[in-house]
Amino acid sequence: EVEAKGGQCRLSAVSGLLDLMCDSVVDLGHDLRMKCHAPKLANMLMKGGAFLEGTALPDLIADGEDRGKFEAAMAAAEQEAGRGEPGMFGVHLRDSLGNSVRMAFYHVPYLSVGGRTNHLIGVKEGSDAWGC
């Protein structure tokens, strides 16, 4: 129980840091679906009141090359049983008007209480966010 509380505190700290430096933070389950609504991301993609909980993040990625990059990063974290290093990469997401919007993803894998690899993704909009 003490270890679980320590892990939860670290996860909360990482989430807080991502929230400070990014426009939105998305918590993904092992299936790459959003565990919570993510209203900031919905606004960034001009989806207004759209409820994003349960949405597969890969479905929002604009093109196959970026989707492949995203899925490779998630698979690598899965292989390392959630102990993968945090990473950053650029992708394009599709907004509600069909526009391709440049985003930087800051990825932090973590193990859930059930031992599955989940993912915190900090999302930062714009070309100035791309360091890759």
Secondary structure per residue as TSV (DSSP state, phi and psi in degrees):
chain	resnum	aa	ss	phi	psi
A	1	E	-	360.0	-41.1
A	2	V	H	-62.7	-41.4
A	3	E	H	-63.9	-40.4
A	4	A	H	-63.1	-41.2
A	5	K	H	-65.0	-40.5
A	6	G	H	-62.5	-42.5
A	7	G	H	-63.6	-40.5
A	8	Q	H	-65.7	-38.7
A	9	C	H	-64.7	-42.8
A	10	R	H	-63.7	-42.7
A	11	L	H	-62.5	-40.9
A	12	S	H	-64.3	-39.1
A	13	A	H	-66.2	-44.2
A	14	V	H	-63.5	-43.7
A	15	S	H	-60.7	-41.4
A	16	G	H	-63.6	-41.9
A	17	L	H	-64.1	-44.4
A	18	L	H	-61.5	-38.5
A	19	D	H	-64.1	-33.7
A	20	L	H	-71.3	-37.8
A	21	M	H	-98.4	-9.4
A	22	C	S	-119.6	167.4
A	23	D	S	-81.7	-25.9
A	24	S	E	-155.3	152.4
A	25	V	E	-126.1	129.9
A	26	V	E	-119.2	132.0
A	27	D	E	-103.1	116.9
A	28	L	E	-106.2	139.4
A	29	G	-	-77.0	-179.4
A	30	H	T	-61.7	-22.4
A	31	D	T	-88.5	6.1
A	32	L	S	67.0	21.1
A	33	R	B	-98.5	145.3
A	34	M	B	-67.1	129.4
A	35	K	S	-81.8	-19.8
A	36	C	S	-134.7	173.1
A	37	H	-	-63.0	-44.5
A	38	A	-	63.7	60.9
A	39	P	H	-63.7	-32.4
A	40	K	H	-64.3	-41.3
A	41	L	H	-66.1	-40.5
A	42	A	H	-58.5	-42.3
A	43	N	H	-66.9	-40.8
A	44	M	H	-60.0	-34.4
A	45	L	T	-94.6	11.5
A	46	M	T	54.9	39.6
A	47	K	-	-98.4	6.5
A	48	G	T	49.9	-117.4
A	49	G	T	-84.3	10.1
A	50	A	-	-58.3	135.5
A	51	F	-	-94.1	112.2
A	52	L	-	-92.3	-7.7
A	53	E	T	-56.3	130.6
A	54	G	T	90.0	-9.9
A	55	T	-	-73.0	134.8
A	56	A	B	-76.9	119.8
A	57	L	G	-57.1	-37.7
A	58	P	G	-57.5	-26.7
A	59	D	G	-68.0	-18.3
A	60	L	G	-92.2	-10.2
A	61	I	B	-76.6	133.9
A	62	A	S	-70.8	-35.8
A	63	D	S	-137.6	163.3
A	64	G	H	-63.2	-36.7
A	65	E	H	-64.1	-46.7
A	66	D	H	-65.9	-38.4
A	67	R	H	-62.1	-41.0
A	68	G	H	-63.1	-41.6
A	69	K	H	-61.7	-44.7
A	70	F	H	-62.7	-50.5
A	71	E	H	-64.7	-33.5
A	72	A	H	-65.5	-41.4
A	73	A	H	-65.0	-39.4
A	74	M	H	-69.6	-39.8
A	75	A	H	-65.3	-38.6
A	76	A	H	-63.3	-40.7
A	77	A	H	-65.2	-37.8
A	78	E	H	-63.8	-41.9
A	79	Q	H	-61.2	-32.8
A	80	E	T	-91.8	15.3
A	81	A	T	52.3	44.1
A	82	G	T	78.3	0.3
A	83	R	-	-99.7	16.7
A	84	G	-	-66.0	159.2
A	85	E	-	-74.3	146.7
A	86	P	-	-60.1	151.0
A	87	G	E	-146.1	171.4
A	88	M	E	-140.6	137.0
A	89	F	E	-154.9	158.7
A	90	G	E	-98.6	143.3
A	91	V	E	-142.0	167.2
A	92	H	E	-112.1	128.6
A	93	L	E	-105.0	153.7
A	94	R	E	-96.0	125.1
A	95	D	-	-86.9	-179.1
A	96	S	T	-67.4	-17.9
A	97	L	T	-94.1	1.3
A	98	G	S	88.6	4.2
A	99	N	-	-76.0	149.1
A	100	S	E	-94.0	120.2
A	101	V	E	-113.2	124.7
A	102	R	E	-69.7	132.5
A	103	M	E	-137.9	150.5
A	104	A	E	-106.4	133.2
A	105	F	E	-106.1	125.2
A	106	Y	E	-103.8	112.7
A	107	H	E	-106.9	126.5
A	108	V	E	-128.3	106.8
A	109	P	E	-78.0	150.4
A	110	Y	E	-151.7	159.2
A	111	L	E	-92.4	132.1
A	112	S	-	-76.0	170.6
A	113	V	T	-57.9	-32.0
A	114	G	T	-81.4	0.2
A	115	G	S	87.7	8.2
A	116	R	-	-90.7	150.8
A	117	T	E	-81.0	120.1
A	118	N	E	-112.0	175.9
A	119	H	E	-143.2	130.2
A	120	L	E	-96.7	130.1
A	121	I	E	-122.5	115.7
A	122	G	E	-87.0	132.2
A	123	V	E	-116.0	124.7
A	124	K	E	-124.5	126.3
A	125	E	E	-85.2	146.2
A	126	G	S	104.9	156.6
A	127	S	G	-68.5	-26.6
A	128	D	G	-67.3	-16.5
A	129	A	G	-83.3	-12.6
A	130	W	-	-84.3	113.6
A	131	G	-	-105.3	10.1
A	132	C	-	-126.2	360.0
